[in-house]
Amino acid sequence: MSDSTNFSFPHRTPVFTALIVILCFASFAWLAKKVYTPHASAVQAVEGVRTPDDRRKLLAEHRTKEQAEAASYAWLDQKAGVVRLPIDRAIELTIRDHAKK
């Protein structure tokens, strides 16, 4: 009959197939990483767009201006009699007005 030693199945085929599958998976992983990873070093400065440091500086300036306005007197509308008071003084006047009622 047939001799079992003449079996023509090459023994390297499973190893070669596994190597090809691993290589394909590695190629796909590399391509996915390349496509989906943001490239911060490639970002160009765009006119009108502020950096985080610029935004922090503007916020600090804005807060300083608001604190100065909150602690000072000023006319907002002199004809209508609307003034800006410091917060502490406004609280005192409000408490005094409510105490009278």
C-alpha positions in Angstrom: 0.0 0.0 0.0 1.1 3.5 0.5 4.1 4.3 2.6 3.5 7.0 5.3 7.0 8.5 4.7 5.9 9.7 1.2 3.3 12.1 2.7 3.7 15.3 0.7 2.7 17.9 3.4 5.5 20.4 3.8 6.2 21.0 7.4 7.3 24.6 7.0 3.8 25.8 5.8 2.3 26.4 9.2 5.3 28.4 10.3 5.4 30.4 7.1 1.6 31.1 7.4 2.0 32.2 11.0 4.9 34.5 10.1 2.8 36.1 7.3 -0.2 36.6 9.7 2.0 38.2 12.3 3.7 40.4 9.7 0.3 41.5 8.4 -0.9 42.3 11.9 2.2 44.2 12.7 1.8 46.2 9.4 -1.8 47.0 10.2 -0.9 48.1 13.8 1.9 50.3 12.5 -0.4 51.9 9.9 -3.2 52.4 12.4 -0.8 54.1 14.8 0.6 56.3 12.0 -2.9 57.4 10.9 -4.6 57.9 14.3 -1.8 59.3 16.4 -1.9 63.1 16.4 1.3 64.8 15.4 1.7 67.8 17.7 5.1 68.6 16.3 3.7 69.1 12.9 1.1 71.7 14.0 1.8 75.1 12.6 0.9 78.3 14.4 -2.3 79.7 13.0 -2.9 83.4 13.0 -5.7 84.3 15.4 -5.4 81.2 17.4 -3.9 81.7 20.9 -1.6 79.4 22.7 -2.4 78.3 26.3 0.2 80.8 27.6 -1.5 83.6 25.7 -4.9 82.6 27.0 -3.6 82.5 30.6 -2.1 85.9 30.2 -5.4 87.3 28.8 -7.4 85.7 31.6 -5.0 87.1 34.3 -5.4 90.6 32.7 -9.2 90.2 32.6 -9.4 89.1 36.2 -7.2 92.0 37.3 -9.4 94.5 35.5 -12.6 92.9 37.0 -11.2 93.0 40.5 -10.2 96.7 40.1 -13.7 97.5 38.8 -15.3 95.6 41.6 -13.4 97.6 44.2 -14.1 101.1 42.7 -16.8 103.7 42.3 -17.9 104.8 38.9 -20.9 106.1 37.0 -22.4 103.6 34.7 -25.3 105.8 33.5 -25.2 109.3 35.2 -28.5 110.4 33.6 -30.3 107.4 35.0 -28.4 107.5 38.3 -26.8 104.1 37.9 -23.4 103.8 39.7 -20.9 101.0 40.3 -20.1 100.4 43.9 -17.5 98.2 45.6 -19.1 94.9 46.6 -18.7 95.4 50.3 -20.3 98.8 50.2 -23.2 97.5 48.1 -23.8 94.7 50.7 -23.8 97.2 53.5 -26.4 99.4 51.7 -28.5 96.4 50.9 -28.5 95.2 54.5 -29.4 98.7 55.7 -32.3 99.0 53.2 -33.7 95.6 54.2 -33.4 96.4 57.9 -35.6 99.5 57.4 -38.4 97.4 55.9 
